[in-house]
Amino acid sequence: MNISFESLNDFCIRVLTQADVSLRDAKIVSLALVTTDAMGVFTHGTKLLSGYLKKLQGGGYQATAVPRIEREGLGWAIVDGGSALGQIGSAFAMQTAIAKARNVGIAYVGLRNAGHIGAAGYYAALAAREGCIGMVTGNDIPSVAAPGSLGAVLGSNPIAFGVPVGQGDPILLDIATAAVAGGKVYAAHQRGESIPSNWLIGPDGKPTTDGSLYPQSAALAPMAGHKGYGFGLWCEILSAILPGGNMTWQVGSWIFDDPARPSWHNASFIAMDVGAMVPRDQFERRLQALIDEIHAAPTAEGVEGILLPGEREWRNFHRVQSEGIDLPPDVVEKLSQAAACVGLPAFG
């Protein structure tokens, strides 16, 4: 199904306000989800909306909650998300980090007791658009094996960074510390597709291609073995241990738990104000020289050019502004479920 960015955004806002989310908050959540779809990352876009609505209607997520700063210093803060939708707490936390970085150069904000945050890279890009280098980490209920384990040890804890590029789009990396995000396993299984052998670890501790085993009887493989395991641990420390949030198995499953149960997700947001540390024009010149060098690197046969992280996604984003977003069938189905949740006519 093809739909314009504006129409999809309007639909999501309408659905959220029907679930008693304020218009202001609905706009924040919707823009995060629709932007993620526009970038081609359908696992973390509007497909999530129906699950969020069930948590809102069940009471696990609070439609009217307002994130608040529990304690803070010049270059740091700890924010209680109040079990609001994760996009609300995350946007507040990153804006807090940016404001503090303006004063002291760099700031850390830990967000605890939040809903599922969606695409971590969205908030890193928010920082980059404000002239800051941004880094975001998150934690989740364990779904990823450690090297040698028989089951899950850590969540598919995401890490993302965004770097401002003058008047251009930010350099943007957003990755799960698992070999693949769990949502991609679900999507492949729902579409009846087989999965690569390096995505899952079965109950015997060996790789499996049976997507139906996840998550009850299989765990995601860590990205790049011990390297991904180490980064996942780093995300757990920044996101949960430092701000005092729920860690590993204390985090709930926003998909499978009773809708009345909070999910207690956590995240960290770091902003570095480039202009506070170095003349901005100098930074932009040096960064552009690096970008040009990478773009000019020789390529293998059949490869048109080397891309920077996020370059493909920004191209998608700009293209859909005029051509619309081609939503996959599984996303359309989830959006129809979202409409039904709040008594609106079927999507599409």
C-alpha positions in Angstrom: 0.0 0.0 0.0 1.3 3.5 -0.9 0.5 6.4 1.4 1.8 9.9 1.7 3.9 10.8 4.7 1.3 13.4 5.8 -1.6 11.0 5.6 0.1 8.3 7.6 1.2 10.8 10.2 -2.4 12.2 10.4 -3.8 8.6 10.8 -1.4 7.8 13.7 -2.1 11.1 15.5 -5.9 10.4 15.2 -5.5 6.9 16.6 -3.3 8.0 19.5 -5.6 10.9 20.5 -8.5 8.4 20.4 -6.5 6.5 23.1 -6.5 9.6 25.3 -2.9 10.7 24.4 -2.7 14.5 24.2 -2.4 16.0 20.8 1.1 17.3 21.6 2.3 13.9 22.7 0.5 12.1 19.8 2.4 14.4 17.4 5.8 13.4 19.0 5.1 9.7 18.9 3.6 9.7 15.4 6.5 11.7 13.9 9.0 9.2 15.3 7.1 6.2 14.0 6.3 7.6 10.5 9.8 9.0 10.0 11.2 5.5 10.8 8.9 4.0 8.1 9.9 6.8 5.7 13.5 5.7 6.2 12.6 2.2 5.3 13.0 0.7 8.8 9.5 -0.9 8.9 10.3 -3.1 12.0 10.4 0.0 14.2 7.9 2.3 12.7 4.1 2.4 12.7 3.9 -1.4 12.9 4.5 -0.9 16.6 1.4 1.3 17.1 -1.2 -1.5 17.7 1.0 -3.0 20.5 1.4 0.4 22.1 -2.3 0.9 22.0 -2.9 -2.3 23.9 -0.5 -1.3 26.6 -2.3 2.1 26.8 -5.7 0.6 27.0 -4.5 -2.0 29.5 -2.9 0.5 31.8 0.7 -0.7 31.4 1.5 2.5 29.6 0.1 5.8 30.9 -1.5 8.1 28.3 -1.2 11.2 30.4 2.1 10.6 32.1 4.7 13.4 32.0 8.4 12.6 32.2 10.2 14.3 35.1 13.7 15.0 36.1 14.4 13.2 39.4 17.9 14.6 40.0 20.4 16.5 37.9 23.7 18.3 37.7 25.2 20.7 35.2 26.1 17.9 32.7 23.7 15.1 33.6 20.2 14.2 34.6 18.1 11.1 35.5 14.6 11.1 34.1 11.6 9.0 35.3 9.5 8.3 32.2 6.4 7.6 34.2 5.5 4.6 32.0 4.5 7.0 29.3 5.1 5.9 25.7 8.8 5.6 25.1 8.9 8.2 22.4 7.7 10.8 24.9 10.4 10.1 27.5 13.1 9.7 24.9 12.4 13.0 23.1 12.3 14.8 26.5 15.5 13.1 27.6 17.4 14.0 24.4 16.2 17.6 24.5 17.3 17.8 28.1 20.8 16.4 27.1 21.0 19.0 24.2 20.1 21.9 26.5 22.7 20.9 29.1 25.4 20.3 26.4 24.8 23.9 25.3 26.1 25.0 28.7 28.9 22.5 29.5 29.8 20.9 26.1 28.6 17.4 26.8 25.7 15.9 28.8 24.4 12.5 29.7 20.7 11.8 30.5 19.5 8.5 31.8 15.8 7.6 31.2 14.3 4.9 33.4 10.7 3.5 33.7 9.8 4.2 30.1 7.8 2.5 27.4 9.5 0.8 24.4 11.5 3.6 22.8 11.2 2.5 19.1 14.1 3.4 16.8 17.1 4.7 18.9 18.6 6.4 15.9 15.6 8.8 15.6 16.8 10.5 18.8 20.4 10.5 17.8 19.3 12.3 14.6 17.4 14.9 16.7 20.7 15.8 18.4 22.6 15.9 15.1 20.0 18.3 13.6 20.7 20.6 16.6 24.5 20.6 15.9 25.3 18.0 18.5 26.9 14.6 18.2 24.3 12.3 19.7 24.5 8.8 21.2 21.6 6.7 22.4 21.6 3.3 24.0 18.7 1.2 25.3 18.0 -2.0 27.2 15.3 -4.7 26.9 14.2 -8.0 28.3 16.9 -10.6 27.5 16.6 -12.2 24.1 20.3 -12.4 23.0 22.7 -15.2 23.8 26.2 -14.6 25.1 29.1 -16.6 23.5 28.7 -20.1 24.9 25.3 -19.6 26.7 22.3 -21.9 26.2 19.8 -19.1 26.4 19.4 -15.3 26.4 21.6 -13.2 28.7 21.0 -9.6 27.5 18.4 -7.8 25.5 19.0 -6.8 21.8 20.1 -3.6 23.4 20.4 -0.9 20.7 23.2 1.6 20.2 22.9 4.6 17.9 24.9 7.7 17.0 24.2 10.7 14.9 26.8 13.2 13.6 25.9 16.7 12.2 27.0 17.2 8.6 26.8 20.9 7.8 23.6 21.5 5.8 23.3 17.8 4.8 21.7 14.8 6.5 23.5 13.5 9.6 25.7 10.5 9.6 23.4 8.0 11.4 24.1 4.5 12.7 21.4 2.6 14.5 22.1 -1.1 15.3 20.9 -3.8 17.6 23.7 -5.5 19.5 22.1 -8.8 18.4 23.0 -10.2 15.0 19.6 -8.9 14.0 16.7 -7.1 15.7 14.0 -9.4 17.1 11.4 -7.6 15.0 13.1 -8.8 11.8 12.8 -12.4 13.0 9.1 -11.9 13.7 8.6 -10.2 10.3 10.4 -13.0 8.4 8.4 -15.7 10.2 5.1 -13.9 9.6 5.9 -13.7 5.9 6.8 -17.4 5.8 10.4 -16.7 5.0 13.4 -18.7 6.2 16.0 -16.9 8.3 19.8 -16.9 7.9 21.7 -19.4 10.0 23.5 -16.7 12.0 20.4 -15.0 13.4 19.3 -17.4 16.1 20.8 -19.8 18.7 18.6 -22.8 19.4 17.9 -24.5 22.8 21.0 -26.6 22.3 23.3 -23.6 22.0 23.7 -24.1 18.3 22.6 -22.0 15.3 19.1 -22.6 14.0 17.1 -21.4 11.0 13.7 -22.1 12.6 12.2 -18.6 13.3 9.2 -20.2 15.1 11.4 -21.0 18.0 12.0 -17.4 18.9 11.6 -16.2 21.6 10.3 -19.1 23.6 12.9 -21.6 22.7 15.7 -19.7 20.9 17.8 -16.6 21.5 19.2 -14.1 19.1 22.8 -14.5 18.3 25.0 -11.6 19.5 26.3 -9.3 16.7 29.9 -10.3 15.8 30.1 -12.8 18.7 31.9 -11.5 21.7 32.1 -7.9 20.2 28.3 -7.6 20.1 28.0 -9.2 23.6 30.4 -6.5 24.9 28.5 -3.6 23.3 25.2 -5.1 24.6 26.7 -5.1 28.1 27.8 -1.4 27.7 24.2 -0.5 26.7 22.9 -2.2 29.8 25.2 -0.3 32.0 24.5 3.1 30.5 20.8 2.6 30.1 19.8 0.7 33.3 22.6 0.4 35.8 23.7 4.0 35.9 20.2 5.6 36.1 18.9 3.0 38.5 16.4 1.4 36.1 15.3 -2.2 35.7 17.9 -4.5 34.2 17.8 -7.7 32.2 14.9 -9.9 33.3 13.4 -7.1 35.4 12.4 -5.4 32.1 9.0 -6.5 30.9 8.0 -7.6 27.4 5.8 -4.9 25.9 4.6 -7.5 23.3 3.9 -10.6 25.4 3.2 -9.4 28.9 -0.2 -8.6 30.3 -1.2 -5.2 28.9 -1.7 -3.9 32.5 2.0 -4.5 33.3 4.5 -1.7 32.6 7.5 -2.7 30.5 10.1 -0.6 32.5 12.4 0.1 29.6 15.4 2.3 30.0 17.7 4.3 27.8 20.6 6.7 27.8 21.1 9.9 25.8 24.4 11.7 25.3 24.8 15.0 23.5 28.1 16.6 22.6 27.9 20.2 21.4 30.4 20.4 18.5 30.5 24.2 18.6 31.5 24.2 22.3 34.6 22.1 21.7 35.9 23.2 18.3 35.1 26.0 15.8 32.1 24.6 13.9 33.4 25.5 10.4 36.6 23.6 11.2 34.7 20.6 12.3 32.5 20.7 9.2 35.6 21.0 6.9 37.4 18.1 8.4 34.3 15.9 8.5 33.5 16.7 4.9 37.1 15.8 3.9 36.6 12.4 5.6 33.2 11.9 3.9 34.8 12.7 0.5 37.6 10.3 1.1 35.2 7.5 2.0 33.0 8.2 -1.0 36.1 8.2 -3.3 37.3 4.8 -2.0 37.7 2.2 -4.8 34.9 -0.3 -4.9 34.5 -4.0 -5.7 33.0 -5.0 -9.0 29.3 -4.2 -9.2 29.4 -1.8 -6.3 28.5 1.8 -7.3 30.0 3.5 -4.3 30.7 3.4 -0.6 27.8 4.7 1.6 28.0 6.3 5.0 25.8 5.0 7.8 22.3 6.4 7.3 22.9 7.5 3.7 20.6 4.9 2.2 17.9 5.7 4.8 18.0 9.4 4.2 17.6 8.8 0.5 14.5 6.8 1.2 13.2 9.6 3.5 13.6 12.3 0.9 12.2 10.1 -1.9 8.9 9.3 -0.1 8.2 13.0 0.5 7.1 13.1 -3.1 6.4 9.4 -4.0 4.8 8.3 -0.7 5.6 5.3 1.5 5.2 1.8 0.2 4.0 0.0 3.3 4.6 -3.8 3.4 1.5 -6.0 4.0 2.4 -6.9 7.6 2.6 -3.1 8.4 -0.8 -2.5 6.8 -2.3 -5.4 8.8 -0.9 -3.9 12.1 -2.3 -0.5 11.2 -5.7 -2.0 10.6 -5.5 -3.6 14.1 -4.5 -0.2 15.5 -7.7 1.4 14.0 -9.8 -1.4 15.4 -8.3 -0.9 18.8 -9.8 2.6 19.1 -13.0 2.0 17.0 -11.9 3.8 13.9 -12.6 2.6 10.4 -10.2 0.0 8.9 -6.9 1.5 7.8 -6.6 1.9 4.0 
